[in-house]
Amino acid sequence: MRKEPGDRGIHVLRNAMAVLELFTLERPDLGVVEAAEFLGRHKSTVSRWLSAMEGAGFVDRDPVSGRYRVSLRLAALAEVARRGTSLQRLARPVLEKLAATTGETSNLAVLDGSEAINIEVAESPRPIMHVGWVGRRLPLHASASGKALLAWRSAEEVEELLVPPLPRFTPDTITDPALIRSELERAREQGYATTWAELSPDLVAVAAPVRDHRGGVVGVLAISAPISRVTREALPSLAAPVVAAASELSERMGYRPQVAAHG
């Protein structure tokens, strides 16, 4: 069947997005061969894509190394998008207060496909801290943010998102779907989710759900800290300000518990 012009345009945009998603804070520039390997496409094909994206202003090419990086124009648009999203804009002061109150890095994360992604971060004021960043992707089964995003979803959605085999990141990573479901039930009961050395051996985290005016969970607030600074017994006290901050942000998003209870 012959593709319509609109179909070709969508195909081009999808290719461009696939390339842009290769750029991360750890990998700010890419060569053609490297990009082709990541995408599983022929080098000449990816070279044409990158050349077209350079012409459109999406990426810049270093004249010496020949490597590509996200253009300043696109970075500026990303900042416009970040500031224009109501959830992020409303979350910023809440995150800053949470980081100041707990002394730990605070994050706002949302569900993106089958992962959690940080869309806003306030860093810990302490010299030794867990480093989070905007755009960091987190596995749902091995992060507090991921567990909190799963806990208030339907059983059907959870089944779709937790597809075995689940990767193990540390000896403490929970990979059994049945055990993860127990973790989600516990999160619903206590109002927050936790991880203890499950994503990284030196990391502990707590996350609580953020709701919109309809009562749906639209994101989570989390704090993460070096495990040397937190004991298991201290987790409930560490969770209290996270739950309070998530409730504050939920109210800013228009959530009213009494309305949701009668809705």
Secondary structure, 3 states (H helix, E strand, C coil): CCCCHHHHHHHHHHHHHHHHCCCCCCCCEECHHHHHHHHCCCHHHHHHHHHHHHHCCCEEECCCCCCEEECHHHHHHHHHHHHHCHHHHHHHHHHHHHHHHHCCEEEEEEEECCEEEEEEEECCCCCCCCCCCCCCEEECCCCHHHHHHHHCCCHHHHHHHCCCCCCCCCCCCCCCHHHHHHHHHHHHHHCCEEEECCCCCCEEEEEEEEECCCCCEEEEEEEEEEHHHCCHHHHHHHHHHHHHHHHHHHHHCCCCHHHHHHC
